[in-house]
């Protein structure tokens, strides 16, 4: 029998992330989001993300490890007023 580790299974299914940080802005002016994106690029806060997708009101940053996502969330809260919500795990079969 061929048995794959969980990381290899996820890579084979093109699901190579285990945590996501969703950054949203609920305001009509998008200047804050633009400044945040520029600051993230300047300080390379997104460097551990395996994927970044644009969302209607912000960004979704995907990480292989939960601690990398937590590190970005803590950084976000240090540079701007933010709220953090920790969700549960989702099992994909």
N, C-alpha and C positions, 0 to 999 in steps of 0.2 A: 504494500500500500504506500502511496505517496502521501505524506502528511506534511502540510505547510505550517509554518509558524504564523501567528496572527498578523504580523507585519507583512509577510509575503502574501497572505490571503487578501489583505486590504489593497496592496499594490496591484495584485492581479485583477481585482475588481475596480481599480481606479478610485479607491477610497483611501487615500493616504493621510488622512487627518483624523485626529481624535478629539480635538478641542477647537472651538470657534469663539472669536471675540467679535461681537456685533457692535459697531459704533454708529449711533443714530443721532440726528439733530432734528428736533421738532420745531423749527423756526422757519419763517419765510425767507430770511436772508441766509445765504449759505457761506458767508465770509468766514465764520468760525470753522466750518468743516474744511475750507480751503487752507486756512492757516494751520490747522491741525495736520493736514496731509503734508504740507511743506515742512513742518517741524518734524514729523515722523521720518521724512526722507533725509532731512539734514542730520538728524541724530541716529539714523538707521535703526529706529525702533522696530521696524517691520522685518528686520533681517532674518529672524527665525521662522517667519511665516512660510508655509509651503504653497499657499495660494492666497490671492486677494481678489475679491469680487466686489463690484459696485452694486449697491442696493439702492432702492428708491430714495431713502433719506440718509444714506451714509455708506459705510463699508462693512464687509465681512472679511475677517482675517482668519485663516485656517492654520492650525498648528498640529504637528505630529505628537507633541507632548503637552499635557495639561499645564505643567509648570511654566512652559514658555508662554502660554496664553495668560496665565496668572501674572507673569512678569510684565507683559504688555499692559494688562488691565491696571496694575499698580502704577506703571509709568503714566498711563492716561490720567489717572486720578491725581497724580502729582503735578501735571502741567495744566489741568483745567478742571472746572467743577464737573464732576461726573458721578454716576451712580452705578454700582456693580450688583448684578444679580447672578447668582450661581445656579445653573440648572442641573438637572440630573443627567444620567447617561441615557443614550438611545442605542438600543441593540438593533443592528441591521442583519437580517438573515438572508 
